[in-house]
Amino acid sequence: MLAEDAIIIFAKAPVPGAVKTRMCPPLTPDEAATLQGSLVMDAVEGARSLRDFEIYVACAPGKEHPFFLALASRHRVQWCDQTGEDLGQRMHHALTHVLARGHRSAVLVGTDTPALARRHYTRAREALRSHDVVFGPAEDGGYYLVGLTRPVPALFDAMPWSTEHVLDQSLTRADRLGLTVERLDRERDLDTFDDVRAMMRDRAGAGSATLSTRTANVLHAVLQRHGPRHE
């Protein structure tokens, strides 16, 4: 029996040269891929522990990639492919597909926000009991989480993805569509090497407990190898 509420994790396989390219340089493609793999494993393992949600992992380039096959052998979650011409289409398709299975709400997240914890998902679910949309704002002007109770294609069509305008334009569109919106706490994505420095510098603060030992070790290693920048 499916859970009432769903989490969709958007995940890319850790293919050198195809992931975390904004960190290269200073990272090498292999280092970037190692970090990506650790983040994906964190996201899947963290969500897998939430027994009151149905967990889906939307995979790129596809669920048959050896990395995802290895994960699937260890984690009993729902695996599917990402489909669509751009990020917006892929997100809309995933949310539509999952909601069509009968879930009351669906929350979609990426793998770049290692501070995500149960409280983010439960707050998003609670928000969707009384709001149409929930966003988790990211420090860079985008969002790390979006949740819906029904498909809203206009939220994902022709958006300026990977810019600082994504959240603002999404909020504007939601307002024009007459949708009620709730926002979660702001969190930091790991998109650039400056984000790595900032996250490790602030690790003693709130959210540090959700950074896995595996990912912390990867981040420490790349910082030691490439050196912190003194500001």
Protein Blocks (a to p, Z undefined) as FASTA:
>chain_A
ZZfbdcddddddddehiaoklmpcfbdfklmmmmmmmmmmmmmmmmmmmmkbccdddddf
bfkbmklmmmmmmpccdddddedjblklmmmmmmmmmmmnopabdcdddfklmkbcfklm
mmmmmmmmmpfbdcdddfkopafbdcdfbdcfklmgopaehiaklmmmmmmmmmmnopac
dddddddddfbfklmmmmmmmmmmghklmpcfklmmmmmmmmmmnopadZZ
